[in-house]
Amino acid sequence: MEVIRLENVEKTYSDNGVPVHALRGIDLRITQGEFTVIAGPSGSGKTTLLNIMGALDRASKGKVFLEKESIGEKSRDEISAFRLEKLGFVFQAYNLIPVLTAMENVEFTMMLLGIDEKQRRDRAREVLRELDIEELANKRPNEMSGGQQQRVAVARAIVNNPSIILADEPTANLDSATGANLLDLMEKMNRDHNLTFIFSSHDRQVIDRARRLIILKDGLIAEDRNGSAEA
């Protein structure tokens, strides 16, 4: 099943009045259950593309469909609701709320959706247990290692049962062993729950895990192939 479709997507920014063409006409389809990495040199448009696929940014031109719904036709509030219900995000800076415990961080998006306290607490505990971090439930981010914080971020991303997880440089702040453990976890989520994972990364170990590799160059898709094979 197709979960993302981009048709001739362009994104242009203004830098002190000078147009910057971040994306120059992207046509792309992502199907359910993919484990895809978007790679390319700095400035190639990786993060911009990921943000547009995650409805965090709007395309300047072209059409974006998420689960066959046209994002360009939705209001800001409708897009926010769609992200909460359908998408999960993992960022390199973890983005956990520092005053909340791991349990409360994982519960947060469910709270925004109006899910009652007992149901969201039970679901959060279930996900923490599945990710083998239940012992962190009552710890705040400053009491955790980087790898533990990123696992909590993954728990938060998957707790609402989204169909798509978007991960922007998720291993950038982790040592290689911790990064490998995180990728093992994500691959397990992909296999066990048929979750679609889309990464933006220049990390070799992330690229090596790709089952589909999309290489950007100057805002265009330079290559789109199965596997990493010497990116």
Number of C-alpha atoms within 10 A of each C-alpha: 8 13 18 19 21 22 15 15 21 23 22 15 13 9 8 7 7 9 10 12 17 21 26 17 18 20 16 15 12 21 14 17 19 19 24 25 29 25 26 22 13 13 13 20 26 29 20 20 26 19 18 18 23 26 21 13 13 20 22 14 16 16 19 26 19 20 18 11 14 13 22 17 12 12 10 12 9 11 17 13 14 17 17 17 16 17 22 25 23 24 19 17 16 20 14 20 14 12 12 16 20 32 24 22 24 30 25 19 19 23 15 10 12 10 14 10 12 9 11 22 17 11 18 27 20 15 20 23 15 13 18 12 17 17 10 19 18 13 15 19 23 11 13 14 11 20 19 18 22 27 23 28 24 27 27 26 22 22 21 21 14 17 19 29 24 23 24 22 19 25 26 15 15 16 11 13 10 16 21 16 13 21 17 13 17 20 18 14 18 18 14 9 12 16 22 23 24 25 26 26 24 19 15 12 15 22 24 15 18 23 14 19 24 24 21 23 18 17 22 18 21 11 13 14 13 11 18 19 10 7 14
